[in-house]
């Protein structure tokens, strides 16, 4: 997905918010902000991809502030909030006996989890109000603007293996229920988290909090790996050697979040790719053809 002019505001605003999380040193804040502005002056142009600029921005912030994980507190709080919902979500899914409808519910829960993202210009999250996720789960169907779930369900049953690209901390806890449904369908699932902190994306630490590491130890059909990088989404020209075989050999991909949508839509693939996310900015909403604040379950089929 190519950058829009309005992306400039969000990229800079999010950078400033992250700088404030990384350091209280006012002089250093100025220096880091100057470096980011210089990056944008050089690379913000038609044809750029916002997730790539965001990755370069975040690398500058972490390097100059020497803060390896500015969103650490947000991630911990997100995990705490998501864990508080486990009993109600499990009851919600158990109540549905039909395999497709339970799969659909699990997918909607996973999409709602994508709300847990911070410092996007047109999107806010209130971590002091843990009930908001429950309400969004109740409203998930009416907020679903692109509904390819029936096609996804039919197609995914023909797949032996799925590469599941996670997005945010907290969100990964809600992803677990969709992963369990995939396992129940007899599908091998490879779950990929980020190797290094980037924004509030999930890492191995968050996969452990979600119970996915423990689950993989007792279920041979589940494997937890890292992407080997610190990308917002996935920079196709920087795929790590450790992740490349999983990505290139993937039969079916489920990609969570706007970052993966922004980067993976830059290339044609010969496998089905499912994008699950909440439209949290107007640029992505416009690109996918829906309104801001909508749920998306988008199936991209192989292009000929």
C-alpha positions in Angstrom: 0.0 0.0 0.0 1.4 3.3 -1.1 1.7 6.3 1.3 -0.9 9.1 1.4 -0.1 12.8 2.1 -1.9 12.6 5.5 0.4 9.8 6.6 3.1 12.4 7.2 1.1 13.8 10.2 0.5 10.4 11.7 4.1 9.2 11.2 5.5 12.3 12.9 3.0 12.4 15.6 3.5 8.7 16.5 7.2 9.3 16.4 6.9 12.1 18.9 4.7 10.0 21.2 7.3 7.2 21.1 10.2 9.6 21.8 8.4 10.8 24.9 8.0 7.2 26.1 11.7 6.5 25.4 13.3 9.5 27.1 12.5 12.5 29.4 15.6 14.3 28.3 14.3 17.4 26.5 17.6 18.0 24.6 17.7 14.4 23.4 14.0 14.6 22.4 14.9 17.5 20.1 17.9 15.6 18.6 15.8 12.4 17.9 12.9 14.4 16.4 15.4 16.3 14.1 16.8 12.9 12.9 13.3 11.7 12.2 12.4 14.9 10.3 15.5 14.5 8.2 14.5 10.9 7.4 11.1 12.0 6.3 12.5 14.9 4.3 14.6 12.4 2.4 12.2 9.4 2.0 8.7 10.7 2.4 7.6 10.8 -1.3 5.0 9.3 -3.6 5.5 5.5 -3.9 6.8 5.1 -0.3 5.2 2.7 2.1 4.3 4.1 5.6 5.2 0.9 7.4 8.7 1.0 6.0 9.2 4.6 7.0 7.7 3.7 10.4 10.3 0.9 10.8 13.2 3.3 10.0 11.7 5.9 12.4 11.5 3.5 15.3 15.0 2.3 14.7 16.3 5.8 15.0 14.3 6.3 18.3 15.6 3.1 19.9 19.2 3.7 18.8 19.4 7.4 19.9 17.5 7.1 23.2 19.1 3.7 24.0 15.6 2.6 25.0 15.1 -0.9 23.5 11.3 -1.1 24.1 9.5 2.2 24.6 6.0 0.6 24.6 6.9 -2.0 27.2 4.4 -0.7 29.8 1.6 -0.5 27.2 2.3 -4.1 26.2 2.1 -5.3 29.8 -1.1 -3.5 30.4 -2.6 -4.8 27.1 -1.8 -8.3 28.1 -3.4 -7.8 31.5 -6.6 -6.4 30.0 -6.8 -9.2 27.5 -6.2 -11.9 30.1 -9.2 -10.6 32.1 -11.4 -11.5 29.2 -10.4 -15.2 28.9 -13.3 -16.6 30.9 -16.0 -14.7 29.1 -14.4 -15.4 25.6 -14.1 -19.1 26.3 -17.7 -19.2 27.4 -18.8 -17.3 24.3 -17.0 -19.7 22.1 -18.1 -22.9 24.0 -21.7 -21.8 23.6 -21.5 -22.3 19.8 -21.5 -26.0 18.8 -21.4 -25.5 15.1 -17.9 -25.6 13.8 -18.2 -22.8 11.2 -20.0 -20.4 13.6 -17.5 -21.0 16.3 -14.7 -20.4 13.9 -16.4 -17.2 12.8 -16.7 -16.0 16.4 -13.1 -16.8 17.1 -12.0 -14.8 14.0 -14.1 -11.8 15.1 -12.6 -12.0 18.5 -9.1 -11.9 16.9 -10.0 -8.9 14.8 -11.3 -7.0 17.8 -8.0 -7.6 19.5 -6.4 -5.5 16.8 -7.9 -2.4 18.5 -5.0 -2.7 21.0 -2.6 -0.2 19.3 -1.4 3.2 20.4 -0.5 6.7 19.2 -2.3 6.4 15.8 -3.6 9.9 15.0 -7.2 8.8 14.4 -7.4 6.0 16.9 -7.5 5.9 20.7 -7.5 3.1 23.3 -8.5 3.5 26.9 -6.5 1.0 28.9 -8.1 2.2 32.1 -11.5 0.9 30.8 -11.0 -2.9 30.5 -14.7 -3.4 29.5 -14.3 -1.8 26.1 -13.1 -5.0 24.5 -16.1 -6.9 25.7 -18.4 -4.3 24.1 -16.5 -4.4 20.8 -16.8 -8.2 20.7 -20.5 -7.8 21.1 -20.5 -5.3 18.2 -18.0 -7.2 16.1 -20.6 -8.5 13.6 -22.2 -5.1 12.9 -18.7 -3.5 12.6 -17.6 -6.1 10.0 -17.2 -4.2 6.8 -15.5 -6.8 4.7 -16.7 -10.4 5.4 -14.8 -13.1 3.6 -15.0 -15.4 6.6 -17.2 -18.0 4.8 -14.7 -18.2 1.9 -11.8 -18.3 4.3 -13.4 -21.2 6.3 -14.0 -23.2 3.2 -10.6 -22.6 1.8 -8.6 -23.1 4.9 -10.0 -26.6 5.5 -8.1 -27.6 2.3 -4.8 -26.4 3.8 -2.5 -28.5 5.8 -0.6 -25.6 7.3 -1.1 -21.9 8.1 1.5 -19.3 8.8 -0.1 -16.9 11.4 1.6 -13.5 11.5 0.7 -11.9 14.8 0.5 -8.1 15.5 0.2 -6.6 19.0 0.7 -7.6 22.6 -2.7 -8.2 24.2 -4.1 -8.9 20.8 -2.1 -12.1 20.7 -4.1 -13.4 23.6 -7.3 -13.0 21.6 -5.6 -14.6 18.6 -5.1 -17.7 20.6 -8.7 -18.7 20.2 -8.6 -18.5 16.4 -5.3 -20.5 16.6 -7.1 -23.2 18.6 -9.9 -23.4 16.1 -7.3 -23.9 13.3 -5.8 -26.7 15.4 -9.2 -28.2 15.9 -9.6 -28.4 12.1 -6.4 -30.5 12.0 -4.2 -27.7 10.5 -0.6 -27.3 11.4 -0.1 -23.7 12.7 3.1 -21.7 12.6 2.8 -18.6 14.8 5.3 -15.8 14.1 6.0 -13.0 16.6 8.6 -10.3 16.2 12.1 -11.1 17.4 12.8 -7.6 18.6 10.5 -4.9 20.1 8.9 -2.7 17.6 6.0 -0.4 18.7 3.7 -2.6 20.8 4.0 -5.7 18.6 4.1 -9.1 20.3 7.4 -10.9 20.9 8.2 -14.3 22.4 7.5 -12.8 25.8 3.9 -12.0 24.9 3.5 -15.4 23.2 4.4 -17.0 26.6 2.0 -14.8 28.4 -0.7 -15.8 26.0 0.0 -19.5 26.7 1.1 -20.3 23.2 4.5 -21.4 24.2 3.1 -23.9 26.7 0.5 -25.0 24.1 3.1 -25.7 21.5 5.0 -27.9 24.0 2.0 -30.3 24.2 0.6 -29.9 20.7 3.0 -31.0 17.9 0.8 -29.2 15.3 1.7 -25.8 16.8 5.0 -24.1 16.3 6.0 -20.6 17.7 8.8 -18.8 15.8 10.0 -15.2 15.3 10.2 -13.2 12.2 13.8 -12.5 13.1 13.4 -8.8 12.7 12.0 -5.5 14.1 9.7 -4.6 11.1 6.5 -2.7 11.2 4.6 -5.4 9.2 7.2 -7.1 7.0 9.9 -5.4 4.9 10.0 -7.8 2.0 13.6 -6.7 1.1 14.8 -7.4 4.6 13.3 -10.8 5.4 15.7 -12.6 7.8 17.4 -15.8 7.0 15.8 -17.6 9.9 12.3 -16.5 8.8 12.7 -16.8 5.0 12.1 -20.6 4.7 8.8 -20.3 6.6 7.6 -17.4 4.6 8.7 -18.7 1.2 7.3 -22.2 1.9 4.0 -21.0 3.4 0.8 -22.5 1.9 -1.6 -20.1 3.5 -1.0 -16.9 5.5 -3.1 -15.2 8.1 -1.7 -11.7 8.7 -2.9 -9.6 11.6 -2.9 -5.8 11.6 -2.5 -2.9 9.3 1.3 -3.1 9.1 1.1 -6.5 7.3 -1.6 -5.1 5.1 0.5 -2.1 4.1 3.6 -4.2 3.3 2.3 -7.5 1.9 0.0 -5.8 -0.6 3.1 -4.4 -2.2 3.7 -7.8 -3.8 1.7 -10.5 -5.6 1.7 -13.9 -4.0 0.8 -17.4 -5.3 -0.9 -18.4 -2.0 -4.1 -17.2 -0.2 -3.4 -14.4 2.3 -6.0 -13.4 4.9 -5.8 -9.9 6.4 -7.5 -9.4 9.7 -7.5 -5.9 11.2 -9.5 -2.9 12.4 -9.3 0.2 10.2 -7.5 2.6 12.6 -6.5 5.2 10.1 -8.2 6.8 7.1 -5.4 5.9 4.6 -5.8 2.2 5.2 -9.6 2.5 5.3 -9.6 4.2 2.0 -7.2 1.7 0.4 -9.3 -1.2 1.5 -12.5 0.6 0.6 -14.3 0.9 4.0 -14.9 3.5 6.7 -12.7 4.3 9.7 -13.2 2.1 12.7 -14.4 -1.0 10.9 -13.5 -4.7 11.1 -12.0 -6.4 8.1 -11.7 -10.1 7.2 -10.1 -9.8 3.7 -9.1 -12.8 1.6 -6.6 -12.2 -1.1 -6.4 -15.1 -3.6 -3.4 -15.9 -5.7 -3.1 -13.5 -8.6 -2.6 -14.8 -12.1 
